[in-house]
Amino acid sequence: MNEKFEGAKSGTGIFVASAIWAAAIVASAYLCSMLLSIPGAAGASFFWLPCIFMVTGAIWFGWYGMIAAAVGTFIGGALAGNPIAINIGQNPIPAFFANTLLLYYLFKFMNINLSSGEGASSADLFKSTILVAVTIIIAMIAGYYLAPSLGIWGRVIAGVICLIGWYFLAQSTKTSFRLDGDVFKAVIAVVIASVVSAAMGAYVWAGIGGMGAAAWTIVFPGWAMGDIVASILGLGVLFSLTDEMKRRGLSTY
């Protein structure tokens, strides 16, 4: 990491940023629970947008980001009307233990380097925010219309859209669209965390949700793919903006 891009960590700034991330997770969890749920498993989504914020929040904000993920998904699920037992089992528990805590330590264990050696300007950050928003909207629309009819291929198409968004995000922040060892390790970490999260969710639906063995053929694959697809864009944000977050004292990683 080029030291000129790393500032002193701001505890207050990280706390405030985590609160903003939590609000974004509430909104996105509510939206996904209402519009993108897997048939027969309300609240379990085939394109789980909170993963974008959980991936970035866990790595940048550490424990604050993990707590934001748990609180945000719980409130979002509650607002969407998910039964309390299902909501607790499928939202804050997997969000905290799998999507953030496990992911964070996988990044540490694999020694993943997120630095590009460059800094982004305020104009770059504004453009990147617009690009992420546009990518989310396009991927959501594609997933909404294609996943029910095309199954896994509908999710793959949404994932490709997120990859394209990652490319343009890298261009807007003057970083590189890297396909190196660190990206490969980050994808592995995301896949592991997503599969563990999906297994926890399927277990809840098999038991509390009353789906039985069907949860492992319906909820588990859809959940895992939904987390992985959304996390792809989260990785793009991480690799493009971590240097800038460090410069502003907003990253613990």
N, C-alpha and C positions, 0 to 999 in steps of 0.2 A: 504493500500500500504506500502510495506517495504521501508522506507525512503532511505536506502542505494542504492536503484536502481533508485532514482529520482535526476537528476541533475538540475542545473539552466537552465531556458528556454533560448534558443538562438534565438533571433529575426532574425538574419541574416541566421542562419541555417534553420529555419522554412521557410523563404522566398525562399531560394535556393531549399529546398526540394519541396516546392509548385510548383516552376517552372519546376522541373523535373517531378512531378506528372502531370502538365499541358501538357507537351510534351507527356507523356504516354497516356493521355486522347485523345490528338489529333490523335495519331497513332491508338489507339484502336477504336475510333469513326469512323475514316476513314475506317478501316478494316471492322467493323460491318456494316457500311452503304453500302459498296460495295459488301460484301459477304453474310451477314446474314439478309438482309432486309425482312420484312413481305411483301408477294406478294401484289402489288398494293399500297404500302406505302413506297416508297424508303426512306431509312434513319431511319425508325422505325424498330428496330431489335428484333428478338425473343431470342437473347442472347446478352445483352448489356454489353460488357466487361468494358466500362468506369465505370460501377457501382463499380467494385472492387477498383478502384482508388478514386472514389467519396466518397464511404463509409469511407475508411481509411483517405483520405485527409481532409474530413469535421471534423472528430473526432480529428485527430492529429493536424491539422494545423489551425482549426477554419476558420476565415474569408478568410485567404489566400487560404485555400483548397476549399472554396466555389467559390471564384473568379476563381481559376484554373479550376474548373468543368465547369463553364459557358463559359470561354474563350476557353478552350480545346475542348468542344463539338461543339461550334460554328465553330471554325477553321476546325475541322475534318469533320463536315458536309459540309462546304463550299468546301473543297478540294475534297469531294466526288461528288460535283456537285448538291447538294440539292438547290432548288430554295430559294432565300433569305428569303421570307416571311415564307415559311415552315420551313426553317432552324432555324430562330429566334424563331418561335413558338414551335418547337418540341425539340430543343437542349438547348440553354442557359437558357431559362426561366424555364422549368421543372427541369433542372439540378441544378440551383441555389435555387429555392424556395422549391422544393419537395425533390429531392434526397440528398441535402446537408443541407440547412438551417432548413427545417422541421425535418430531421433526427437528426441533432445535438441537437435541443431542445427537441426532444422526448427522446434521450439518457439522457439529463439533467433532464427532468421531471420524468423519470422512475428511475433515480438514478442508472444507470447500472454500475456495477463494472467490469472493464476490467482487473484488476490486477490478476496475478497468483502468485505473491510473489517471482518470480524467474527472473534471468537475462539470456540473450542468448549471447553466444560467437560469435566472428566474423565468425568462421567456421559454427556455427549454422545458422547464417544469410545467409551465402552463400548457404548452403544446402536448406534453406527455399525458397530462391529466385528461385533456380532450380526447386524445387517441385511445386511452384506456377505456373511457366512457363509451366511445363509439364502438370499440371492439366488443365490449360487454353487451351492448344493445344488439349488434349484429349476430353475435354468437347466441344470445338468448333467443332471438327470433328464429334463427336456424334450428336451434335445439328444440324449441317449442313445436315447430312444424314438422321437423324431420325425425326426431327421436321416436315419437309414437309409431310412425310408419316404417322407419328403417332400422329401428332398434340400435344396436351397437354402432352401425355405420352413421346414423344420425349424430351420435356423440363424437365419432371420429371427425366428422365434418366440422362440428363446433370446435373441436380441438385444433384442427388445421387453421380455422379462422383466428384462434387465439395465438397460434404460432406466427401467422401473418401480422397480427397486431404487435407481437413481440419484435418482429423485424422493423416495423415502422417506428416503434417506441425506441429501439436502439438508434435508429437514424436521427430521431428528434433530439436525443440527449447526447449525440456525438460519441456514443459508445459503439462497440462492435457487436454484431449478431453472432455471438460465439457458439460454436458447436465443439467445444473442447472437453477435456477430462472433467473439469469442474461442473460444467453443465450436465454431463452424463451422470456424475455422482449426485447432483441435485435432483435430477429426474428420478433416479433410483430411490432417493430419500423420500420424495413426494409419493411415489408409487407404494412404498412400504407403509408410510403413514396413512395413505388413503385406504389401502387394503385392511389395515388394522382397524381403522375407523369404521369401514363398511362391515367388518365382522362384528364389531360391537353393536352397530345398529341392527344388523340382521338378527343377532341374538335377542335383542330387545323385542323386535317384531315377532320373532318365533315364539317367545314366551308371553310377555305382557300383551303384545299386539294380537295374539291368538292365531298367527298365520302358520305356525308349525314349520315343517320342513320347507314349505313353499317360500319362506322368507329367504332361504339360501339360494334359490334360483331366480327370485324376482327382485328382492331388495338388495342383496349383496352385490351382484354385478352392476346394477344400475347405480348404486351408491358409490361404489369404487370408481367407476368411470366418470361419474359426475364430479367427484372430488378431484380426480386426476386432470380432467379437462380444464376446470376452473383454475387449478393450481399452476397450470402451464403459463397462464397470463401472470399469475403471482410471481413466478420465477423470472419472467421477463422484466417485471418491475424491480425485483431484487437486483438483478444483474445490471440494470440500467441506472438505478438511482441510489444504490447503497453508498457509493462514494460521496454523493451530495448529502445524504443523511448523516454520514460521519462528519462531514465538514460543518454541518449545523449542530453537531452534538446530539443527534437524535437516533443514534444506533449503538447498541451495546455489543454488537457482534464484532 
